[in-house]
């Protein structure tokens, strides 16, 4: 048995999961079952970070991945993010790294701090 705390909804249910059968107990809604099964079979996470820029007024730009990625790829994606030094001005939502590591997720800007205001 493995215990997890569901993070999908505000209930925060304490889940017990049989690792052999993936039977879940302790959930108050179906989301808990889906969360527990995904967490044990293919856990995913999101990443929020920053990339360096060449602009002195904003030496870093906040970024995030556009969708959750496999948990075991976090450090690989972070290595790609850490290689970036932006030399063009981007707006919030624009792609910094497209399809990072072939995972189907883009690294996108989460701020328009680099956009020149007229």
GUGUFI-925302 format. One record per atom (N, C-alpha, C): atom name; residue in three letters; x, y, z. Coordinates in Angstrom, 2 decimals, padded with zeros to 5 digits. Layout:
! GUGUFI-925302
{CA,Ala,{X,Y,Z}}
...
END
This chain:
! GUGUFI-925302
{N,Unk,{000.84,-001.19,000.00}}
{CA,Unk,{000.00,000.00,000.00}}
{C,Unk,{000.88,001.25,000.00}}
{N,Unk,{000.43,002.23,-000.71}}
{CA,Unk,{001.13,003.51,-000.74}}
{C,Unk,{000.13,004.60,-000.43}}
{N,Unk,{000.56,005.58,000.36}}
{CA,Unk,{-000.32,006.71,000.68}}
{C,Unk,{000.09,007.93,-000.11}}
{N,Unk,{-000.91,008.63,-000.62}}
{CA,Unk,{-000.73,009.88,-001.36}}
{C,Unk,{-001.75,010.89,-000.87}}
{N,Unk,{-001.43,012.15,-001.03}}
{CA,Unk,{-002.41,013.21,-000.78}}
{C,Unk,{-002.78,013.78,-002.14}}
{N,Unk,{-004.04,013.71,-002.47}}
{CA,Unk,{-004.51,014.20,-003.76}}
{C,Unk,{-004.40,015.72,-003.81}}
{N,Unk,{-003.89,016.23,-004.93}}
{CA,Unk,{-003.70,017.67,-005.10}}
{C,Unk,{-004.59,018.25,-006.21}}
{N,Unk,{-005.54,017.45,-006.68}}
{CA,Unk,{-006.35,017.87,-007.82}}
{C,Unk,{-007.46,018.84,-007.44}}
{N,Unk,{-008.11,018.60,-006.33}}
{CA,Unk,{-009.20,019.50,-005.92}}
{C,Unk,{-008.97,019.94,-004.47}}
{N,Unk,{-009.76,020.85,-003.98}}
{CA,Unk,{-009.54,021.39,-002.62}}
{C,Unk,{-009.73,020.39,-001.48}}
{N,Unk,{-010.30,019.22,-001.72}}
{CA,Unk,{-010.53,018.25,-000.64}}
{C,Unk,{-009.23,017.76,-000.01}}
{N,Unk,{-008.16,017.60,-000.81}}
{CA,Unk,{-006.89,017.12,-000.27}}
{C,Unk,{-007.01,015.75,000.36}}
{N,Unk,{-007.69,014.85,-000.28}}
{CA,Unk,{-007.93,013.51,000.27}}
{C,Unk,{-006.63,012.74,000.48}}
{N,Unk,{-006.59,011.99,001.58}}
{CA,Unk,{-005.49,011.06,001.81}}
{C,Unk,{-005.89,009.74,001.14}}
{N,Unk,{-005.12,009.35,000.14}}
{CA,Unk,{-005.44,008.18,-000.66}}
{C,Unk,{-004.55,007.01,-000.27}}
{N,Unk,{-005.12,005.83,-000.24}}
{CA,Unk,{-004.36,004.60,-000.09}}
{C,Unk,{-004.46,003.86,-001.41}}
{N,Unk,{-003.30,003.45,-001.94}}
{CA,Unk,{-003.28,002.82,-003.25}}
{C,Unk,{-002.57,001.47,-003.14}}
{N,Unk,{-003.24,000.43,-003.59}}
{CA,Unk,{-002.61,-000.88,-003.70}}
{C,Unk,{-001.76,-000.84,-004.96}}
{N,Unk,{-000.45,-000.92,-004.80}}
{CA,Unk,{000.46,-000.78,-005.94}}
{C,Unk,{000.36,-001.93,-006.93}}
{N,Unk,{-000.16,-003.07,-006.52}}
{CA,Unk,{-000.30,-004.21,-007.43}}
{C,Unk,{-001.53,-004.07,-008.33}}
{N,Unk,{-002.66,-003.70,-007.72}}
{CA,Unk,{-003.91,-003.65,-008.47}}
{C,Unk,{-004.33,-002.23,-008.85}}
{N,Unk,{-003.66,-001.23,-008.28}}
{CA,Unk,{-003.99,000.18,-008.47}}
{C,Unk,{-005.38,000.52,-007.94}}
{N,Unk,{-005.84,-000.25,-006.96}}
{CA,Unk,{-007.11,000.04,-006.30}}
{C,Unk,{-006.89,001.21,-005.34}}
{N,Unk,{-007.77,002.21,-005.43}}
{CA,Unk,{-007.63,003.44,-004.65}}
{C,Unk,{-008.77,003.56,-003.66}}
{N,Unk,{-008.44,003.90,-002.42}}
{CA,Unk,{-009.45,004.18,-001.41}}
{C,Unk,{-009.12,005.51,-000.75}}
{N,Unk,{-010.14,006.10,-000.12}}
{CA,Unk,{-009.95,007.37,000.59}}
{C,Unk,{-010.33,008.58,-000.24}}
{N,Unk,{-010.65,008.39,-001.50}}
{CA,Unk,{-011.01,009.51,-002.37}}
{C,Unk,{-012.47,009.91,-002.17}}
{N,Unk,{-012.73,011.22,-002.25}}
{CA,Unk,{-014.09,011.73,-002.16}}
{C,Unk,{-014.70,011.96,-003.54}}
{N,Unk,{-013.85,011.92,-004.58}}
{CA,Unk,{-014.35,012.10,-005.94}}
{C,Unk,{-013.50,011.27,-006.91}}
{N,Unk,{-013.96,011.15,-008.12}}
{CA,Unk,{-013.28,010.35,-009.16}}
{C,Unk,{-011.89,010.91,-009.48}}
{N,Unk,{-011.71,012.20,-009.30}}
{CA,Unk,{-010.42,012.82,-009.60}}
{C,Unk,{-009.30,012.19,-008.78}}
{N,Unk,{-009.61,011.79,-007.56}}
{CA,Unk,{-008.61,011.17,-006.70}}
{C,Unk,{-008.10,009.86,-007.26}}
{N,Unk,{-008.99,009.07,-007.83}}
{CA,Unk,{-008.60,007.80,-008.44}}
{C,Unk,{-007.70,008.08,-009.65}}
{N,Unk,{-008.13,008.99,-010.51}}
{CA,Unk,{-007.33,009.32,-011.69}}
{C,Unk,{-005.95,009.84,-011.30}}
{N,Unk,{-005.90,010.72,-010.30}}
{CA,Unk,{-004.64,011.28,-009.83}}
{C,Unk,{-003.71,010.17,-009.33}}
{N,Unk,{-004.22,009.28,-008.48}}
{CA,Unk,{-003.39,008.23,-007.88}}
{C,Unk,{-002.85,007.28,-008.93}}
{N,Unk,{-003.68,006.88,-009.86}}
{CA,Unk,{-003.24,005.95,-010.92}}
{C,Unk,{-002.17,006.62,-011.78}}
{N,Unk,{-002.39,007.87,-012.16}}
{CA,Unk,{-001.39,008.58,-012.97}}
{C,Unk,{-000.09,008.77,-012.19}}
{N,Unk,{-000.19,009.08,-010.92}}
{CA,Unk,{000.99,009.31,-010.10}}
{C,Unk,{001.84,008.04,-009.97}}
{N,Unk,{001.21,006.90,-009.95}}
{CA,Unk,{001.95,005.65,-009.83}}
{C,Unk,{002.40,005.06,-011.17}}
{N,Unk,{001.71,005.40,-012.24}}
{CA,Unk,{002.06,004.81,-013.54}}
{C,Unk,{002.88,005.73,-014.43}}
{N,Unk,{002.60,007.02,-014.40}}
{CA,Unk,{003.32,007.98,-015.25}}
{C,Unk,{003.20,009.37,-014.63}}
{N,Unk,{003.96,009.64,-013.57}}
{CA,Unk,{003.83,010.94,-012.90}}
{C,Unk,{004.31,012.08,-013.80}}
{N,Unk,{003.58,013.18,-013.75}}
{CA,Unk,{003.94,014.36,-014.53}}
{C,Unk,{004.02,015.57,-013.62}}
{N,Unk,{004.73,016.57,-014.07}}
{CA,Unk,{004.88,017.81,-013.32}}
{C,Unk,{004.95,018.98,-014.30}}
{N,Unk,{004.79,020.18,-013.76}}
{CA,Unk,{004.99,021.39,-014.53}}
{C,Unk,{006.27,022.05,-014.04}}
{N,Unk,{006.85,022.89,-014.86}}
{CA,Unk,{008.07,023.61,-014.49}}
{C,Unk,{007.83,025.09,-014.67}}
{N,Unk,{008.21,025.87,-013.68}}
{CA,Unk,{008.28,027.32,-013.79}}
{C,Unk,{009.72,027.70,-013.47}}
{N,Unk,{010.31,028.55,-014.29}}
{CA,Unk,{011.71,028.92,-014.09}}
{C,Unk,{011.96,030.29,-014.71}}
{N,Unk,{013.22,030.60,-014.97}}
{CA,Unk,{013.59,031.82,-015.68}}
{C,Unk,{014.67,031.49,-016.70}}
{N,Unk,{014.74,032.32,-017.72}}
{CA,Unk,{015.84,032.24,-018.69}}
{C,Unk,{016.60,033.56,-018.67}}
{N,Unk,{017.88,033.49,-018.96}}
{CA,Unk,{018.71,034.69,-019.01}}
{C,Unk,{018.38,035.48,-020.27}}
{N,Unk,{018.60,036.79,-020.18}}
{CA,Unk,{018.44,037.66,-021.35}}
{C,Unk,{019.67,038.53,-021.49}}
{N,Unk,{019.78,039.21,-022.63}}
{CA,Unk,{020.88,040.16,-022.84}}
{C,Unk,{020.45,041.59,-022.49}}
{N,Unk,{019.26,041.75,-021.94}}
{CA,Unk,{018.71,043.08,-021.68}}
{C,Unk,{018.95,043.48,-020.22}}
{N,Unk,{019.71,044.56,-020.00}}
{CA,Unk,{020.04,044.95,-018.62}}
{C,Unk,{018.81,045.33,-017.78}}
{N,Unk,{017.75,045.81,-018.42}}
{CA,Unk,{016.56,046.19,-017.65}}
{C,Unk,{015.75,044.97,-017.20}}
{N,Unk,{016.02,043.83,-017.79}}
{CA,Unk,{015.36,042.58,-017.40}}
{C,Unk,{016.34,041.43,-017.66}}
{N,Unk,{017.25,041.19,-016.72}}
{CA,Unk,{018.28,040.17,-016.95}}
{C,Unk,{017.76,038.74,-017.00}}
{N,Unk,{016.54,038.53,-016.50}}
{CA,Unk,{015.90,037.21,-016.62}}
{C,Unk,{014.44,037.39,-017.00}}
{N,Unk,{013.90,036.36,-017.65}}
{CA,Unk,{012.50,036.36,-018.05}}
{C,Unk,{011.84,035.11,-017.48}}
{N,Unk,{010.72,035.24,-016.77}}
{CA,Unk,{010.05,034.06,-016.25}}
{C,Unk,{009.43,033.23,-017.39}}
{N,Unk,{009.53,031.90,-017.24}}
{CA,Unk,{009.00,030.98,-018.23}}
{C,Unk,{008.33,029.81,-017.53}}
{N,Unk,{007.57,029.04,-018.30}}
{CA,Unk,{006.98,027.79,-017.80}}
{C,Unk,{006.79,026.86,-018.99}}
{N,Unk,{006.53,025.59,-018.69}}
{CA,Unk,{006.20,024.67,-019.77}}
{C,Unk,{004.70,024.79,-020.05}}
{N,Unk,{004.34,024.56,-021.30}}
{CA,Unk,{002.95,024.77,-021.72}}
{C,Unk,{002.02,023.65,-021.28}}
{N,Unk,{002.59,022.51,-020.90}}
{CA,Unk,{001.79,021.41,-020.36}}
{C,Unk,{002.70,020.57,-019.48}}
{N,Unk,{002.10,019.72,-018.68}}
{CA,Unk,{002.89,018.89,-017.78}}
{C,Unk,{003.79,017.95,-018.58}}
{N,Unk,{004.95,017.66,-018.00}}
{CA,Unk,{005.93,016.77,-018.63}}
{C,Unk,{006.19,015.60,-017.70}}
{N,Unk,{006.74,014.50,-018.23}}
{CA,Unk,{007.07,013.38,-017.35}}
{C,Unk,{008.05,013.82,-016.25}}
{N,Unk,{007.78,013.36,-015.05}}
{CA,Unk,{008.58,013.75,-013.90}}
{C,Unk,{010.06,013.42,-014.09}}
{N,Unk,{010.35,012.32,-014.75}}
{CA,Unk,{011.75,011.92,-014.92}}
{C,Unk,{012.49,012.77,-015.97}}
{N,Unk,{011.80,013.70,-016.61}}
{CA,Unk,{012.43,014.59,-017.60}}
{C,Unk,{012.66,016.00,-017.07}}
{N,Unk,{012.32,016.26,-015.81}}
{CA,Unk,{012.45,017.62,-015.26}}
{C,Unk,{013.87,018.14,-015.38}}
{N,Unk,{014.85,017.37,-014.94}}
{CA,Unk,{016.23,017.86,-014.96}}
{C,Unk,{016.74,018.04,-016.38}}
{N,Unk,{016.30,017.20,-017.32}}
{CA,Unk,{016.69,017.35,-018.72}}
{C,Unk,{016.11,018.64,-019.31}}
{N,Unk,{014.84,018.91,-019.01}}
{CA,Unk,{014.21,020.14,-019.49}}
{C,Unk,{014.88,021.36,-018.86}}
{N,Unk,{015.17,021.27,-017.57}}
{CA,Unk,{015.86,022.40,-016.91}}
{C,Unk,{017.23,022.65,-017.54}}
{N,Unk,{017.92,021.61,-017.94}}
{CA,Unk,{019.22,021.79,-018.60}}
{C,Unk,{019.05,022.57,-019.90}}
{N,Unk,{017.97,022.28,-020.64}}
{CA,Unk,{017.70,023.02,-021.88}}
{C,Unk,{017.34,024.48,-021.59}}
{N,Unk,{016.52,024.69,-020.57}}
{CA,Unk,{016.15,026.05,-020.18}}
{C,Unk,{017.39,026.85,-019.78}}
{N,Unk,{018.30,026.22,-019.05}}
{CA,Unk,{019.50,026.91,-018.58}}
{C,Unk,{020.47,027.27,-019.70}}
{N,Unk,{020.33,026.67,-020.87}}
{CA,Unk,{021.19,026.98,-022.03}}
{C,Unk,{020.76,028.28,-022.72}}
{N,Unk,{019.54,028.70,-022.50}}
{CA,Unk,{018.96,029.83,-023.25}}
{C,Unk,{019.47,031.17,-022.73}}
{N,Unk,{019.85,032.03,-023.67}}
{CA,Unk,{020.10,033.44,-023.39}}
{C,Unk,{019.33,034.21,-024.46}}
{N,Unk,{018.21,034.80,-024.06}}
{CA,Unk,{017.34,035.50,-025.00}}
{C,Unk,{017.98,036.78,-025.50}}
{N,Unk,{017.95,036.96,-026.82}}
{CA,Unk,{018.44,038.20,-027.41}}
{C,Unk,{017.36,038.89,-028.24}}
{N,Unk,{016.11,038.43,-028.06}}
{CA,Unk,{014.98,039.11,-028.71}}
{C,Unk,{013.89,039.32,-027.67}}
{N,Unk,{013.10,040.32,-027.90}}
{CA,Unk,{012.04,040.68,-026.96}}
{C,Unk,{010.80,039.83,-027.24}}
{N,Unk,{010.29,039.21,-026.20}}
{CA,Unk,{009.12,038.36,-026.32}}
{C,Unk,{008.00,038.87,-025.43}}
{N,Unk,{006.78,038.58,-025.83}}
{CA,Unk,{005.60,038.88,-025.03}}
{C,Unk,{005.17,037.63,-024.29}}
{N,Unk,{004.34,037.82,-023.28}}
{CA,Unk,{003.80,036.70,-022.53}}
{C,Unk,{003.10,035.74,-023.49}}
{N,Unk,{003.36,034.45,-023.31}}
{CA,Unk,{002.75,033.42,-024.14}}
{C,Unk,{003.56,033.02,-025.35}}
{N,Unk,{004.58,033.81,-025.70}}
{CA,Unk,{005.41,033.47,-026.85}}
{C,Unk,{006.37,032.34,-026.49}}
{N,Unk,{006.71,031.56,-027.51}}
{CA,Unk,{007.56,030.38,-027.32}}
{C,Unk,{009.03,030.77,-027.19}}
{N,Unk,{009.65,030.23,-026.15}}
{CA,Unk,{011.09,030.39,-025.94}}
{C,Unk,{011.82,029.16,-026.49}}
{N,Unk,{011.31,027.97,-026.19}}
{CA,Unk,{011.82,026.71,-026.75}}
{C,Unk,{010.62,025.91,-027.21}}
{N,Unk,{010.56,025.63,-028.49}}
{CA,Unk,{009.46,024.84,-029.03}}
{C,Unk,{009.69,023.35,-028.85}}
{N,Unk,{008.64,022.63,-028.50}}
{CA,Unk,{008.68,021.17,-028.37}}
{C,Unk,{009.96,020.70,-027.67}}
{N,Unk,{010.17,021.19,-026.49}}
{CA,Unk,{011.41,020.89,-025.75}}
{C,Unk,{011.60,019.38,-025.61}}
{N,Unk,{012.75,018.92,-026.04}}
{CA,Unk,{013.15,017.51,-025.98}}
{C,Unk,{012.14,016.56,-026.64}}
{N,Unk,{011.34,017.08,-027.56}}
{CA,Unk,{010.36,016.24,-028.24}}
{C,Unk,{009.22,015.78,-027.35}}
{N,Unk,{008.98,016.47,-026.25}}
{CA,Unk,{007.96,016.07,-025.28}}
{C,Unk,{006.57,016.61,-025.60}}
{N,Unk,{006.47,017.42,-026.67}}
{CA,Unk,{005.18,018.00,-027.01}}
{C,Unk,{004.80,019.21,-026.17}}
{N,Unk,{005.75,019.70,-025.39}}
{CA,Unk,{005.52,020.89,-024.55}}
{C,Unk,{006.48,021.98,-025.00}}
{N,Unk,{005.98,023.20,-025.01}}
{CA,Unk,{006.83,024.36,-025.30}}
{C,Unk,{007.22,025.02,-023.99}}
{N,Unk,{008.37,025.67,-023.99}}
{CA,Unk,{008.73,026.56,-022.89}}
{C,Unk,{008.29,027.93,-023.35}}
{N,Unk,{007.40,028.57,-022.57}}
{CA,Unk,{006.82,029.84,-022.98}}
{C,Unk,{007.09,030.94,-021.96}}
{N,Unk,{007.13,032.17,-022.46}}
{CA,Unk,{007.31,033.34,-021.59}}
{C,Unk,{006.04,033.56,-020.78}}
{N,Unk,{006.21,033.94,-019.51}}
{CA,Unk,{005.04,034.21,-018.67}}
{C,Unk,{004.95,035.68,-018.29}}
{N,Unk,{005.74,036.52,-018.96}}
{CA,Unk,{005.73,037.94,-018.68}}
{C,Unk,{006.02,038.70,-019.97}}
{N,Unk,{005.54,039.91,-020.04}}
{CA,Unk,{005.84,040.79,-021.16}}
{C,Unk,{006.85,041.86,-020.77}}
{N,Unk,{007.66,041.60,-019.76}}
{CA,Unk,{008.59,042.58,-019.24}}
{C,Unk,{009.60,043.06,-020.29}}
{N,Unk,{009.86,042.25,-021.29}}
{CA,Unk,{010.83,042.62,-022.32}}
{C,Unk,{010.24,043.46,-023.46}}
{N,Unk,{008.92,043.58,-023.50}}
{CA,Unk,{008.28,044.31,-024.59}}
{C,Unk,{008.44,045.80,-024.35}}
{N,Unk,{008.95,046.48,-025.37}}
{CA,Unk,{009.13,047.94,-025.28}}
{C,Unk,{007.76,048.59,-025.31}}
{N,Unk,{007.57,049.50,-024.36}}
{CA,Unk,{006.32,050.25,-024.32}}
{C,Unk,{006.51,051.55,-025.09}}
{N,Unk,{005.53,051.85,-025.92}}
{CA,Unk,{005.66,053.06,-026.73}}
{C,Unk,{004.96,054.24,-026.12}}
END
